[in-house]
Amino acid sequence: MRRLAPRFFTALFTALFIALFIALFISLCLASPAIAQESFRVDLGRDGETIGDMRPVFLTFESRPMPAISPSEVVRRYHRLFLNSDEPEVRIDALNRLSNIRDKSGEDIGFSVSEEQKVYREAISSYESILERGSFGGRLDELLYQMAKAHALTGHDQESIQRLKQLVGLYPDSALVPEARFRIAESAFASGRYAEAETGYRHLVESGENGEFSTKARYMLGWSQFKQGAGAWDRAANTFVTVLDEFLPDAQSLEDVNESSVDTIDDTFRVLALMAARKRGPETLISWLDETRMRPWAHLLFDRLADYYAVQGQTEASVAVNQAFIRYAPDHAKVPAFMLQVVDVWQRAALPERIREARAGFVARFGSDAGYDRLNPGEQEKWQSFSRVLADFQYNRGTNSANTGDVTAARAAFVSAAGYYEGLARRSVRIGEILRLAGDARLQAGQFPEALANFRRAAYEVANYSEAADAGWAAITLLRDGLNGRRTSQGFSPGLEEVSAEADQFAERFSGDARNAGLMADLSARWLATGNHQRALDYSARVITGAEATARERYAAWQVTAEVRQHQDEYGLAERAWKQALELAENGDPGDLPGDQAENVRKQLATVVYRQGERAAANGKTEDAVRHFRRVGSVLPGSDLAIKGRYDAANTLLKAADWSGAIEDLERFRSDFPGHELVSGIPEKLVHAWVASGQPALAASELLQMAAGQPDPWQLRLRAAALLHDAGNIAERNALYRDYLATGVVAGDGPGHLRLQTMRHRLMESGVEGDDWREALVSAELESPWHSPETLEWASRASMVLGARAAAAFTSIELTHPLEDSLERKQGALEAARQRFLDAEALGAEAVLSESLYRRAELYRGLARDLMASSVPADLNELETMQYQMLLEEEAYPFEEKAIRLHTENHRRITARGYDAWIGRSLGVLADLHPGRYQRKVKWLSWNMEAGDGSL
């Protein structure tokens, strides 16, 4: 038997005593404080060099109250035992007991994170020593587990997994096996061995060894299947569906989701939607679901797939998913919500026609009383809103079609609008208004009996309708138009008697209405005579062509013709008629016409010429439009309409992108009419034309002229500066920037801060007083509550440049005698450079941290090096010289240590941020300082314990 060192007995005795004490302490803490310790005796070996020849000695423990001792004191003793013992078994036992105390009591065991890693690195050799000797008195499965943990904490992932595999192989019944299997599968997943990971996770799921790990394993089983590619996605889908069934077994579970499960459930929905999207979309989704029963979460999955397509910009695919759910579960309570979501998707895609189709489908599906009652209050509001929007749209469409002469389209649109209005009237609180609109739509559609019925209901059947009189008057107007022949259709041919009866009802209900007197007077005349618009044209034609007509009669006929044509927007025919009327007014017998008729006719003639210009412009006929606008001046010289015609001619050229023509007309207009109110808008139009024609410098000049007369010119000047920037006129731009910044302007919001920082950055880039603008840029960014990625990057980089220059100044300072003076200057320069680098870190964060750490470390290293290299005073003897150099070393050592710490910190960033050039420089310095540790090849491994690696 191997001899044991005397200190081993001391340590072993101490360990046994503390272990016994802790066991009793824990048990007594759980029992009544009045219980006393039982008497017992421990035999220990004595007077022998080996365990075999020791003679027993008896330590008697008598019954007495348990001493009061806190867990923290026990921790302290075990901690000290671990640090002081050289025996592997004792150290491992102490470490395990420390871990158990922490797990059971939550007590801090006295190790920091870095200390704990160091402890476990040291413990690995103890584990290996124990395994080699086979001299462990505890459970080997726990030892293997602790070894795996130690390897993991020290970054030896493969060794950790190997120990876990040993644990599973050697002790399959151990309570630690489920966690070991899970971590082995996790390692395979993290290493990209997804088939192996699937096997591991499936073993845990199917064995049911541990509920906690089984749930996690099923989730990760799905991910390992997903990672194997599309061929394994059906398996993955079945797994993920089971995960959702476990988390969301019924409808109530949707309302009571555990907060810790939200991310898992969300990721599960996300990956199912992603797989379905990459296959056949909703068809694939339905194939994964059980069609014999409706899962409580199925609608959420369809919704997630629809959202996925929407985010990807696949609008039609998103809509198809919503529609697929509606077909899949037509009676589901969420069908209205899905139909509304279709509307939202088309709205985000800005496709008006599709939006209307979706709204129309929603209104139609729930238009019946049963369907409408199925909606919740919010959905009912949507139904009413959609009905009103669709009705108004169809009404406007009908109006536009009628204006363009498309009678068939106009009629269809007005019929549709009326249907929506009438459906809405049954469910709206504004019944009277809606019925009146329905009547008007029926009227425009030529459905006069239906229009009349709606007007009458609004006027006489709706209580407290404030515009009931107007609705009643609309019914009268319709009948009068019918009587006049302007409103005729099959089944609608009112006679004078019917009009009179309607008028009597109106007068009785609305006796105070001011229109009654005129209505009665009109009725009296109508009984005497009738007439219509077309007949008026016919008769006017006869007058015009008649030889016996007087000038007044001809004038009246041409005037009627011109007004009719003008009313019908036939401006060419109206111009011809007004010219004839003007000739009669100017050349006829003055006694036949009032003296102001010629002037009135010229105004009307000028108007129709102008209207022809408007129509030509609306139809894109630029040349015709400009010609008509300019002709107005020849018809009515000096008139406001003639001036407006010239202005509109220039605008027409501007809209047609005829920049040179527009610029010429605008400048001439400004020259000819300098005091006109329209001149105020010309500068902006000229700026637009200059910019659009690729002449930003001229646009800037125009803006600067505009700014000259403004009390606050800087808005215009800054626009000019932006145009000068586009034009490449850097000197003029910089002058404006400097003048603006010299005003002491302070940013009032984020955009304002970005604008000022952009100016400083551009001034700095142009090389004008570069360091001054860098100073200003950094100071403004540090003081500002608003930041943007651009301003932070600019300021961070500027601070780094200033720091580099301050570092160069620091380097240039030599350490001379007297050393205190030169060292004080050098330390001051170091602090200035260091602060610049810290400012850069504060602004640039991770983007500049590697460089800043390197540069700050080099400042300290440079100071240490300069201290060591500084000359020794010549008047010192050999002993004094040695003492002086030792003092220099003591002064330099802390700075060199700071440099090493900063370089080391930079080195450690590899695990979080990866390698970059500045970290490489730090590694180079560390290799020079510690070649045995850093000057070697290193392969970096990663340990990813997170579920769902975010690779999607």
Disulfide bonds with the S-S distance in Angstrom:
none
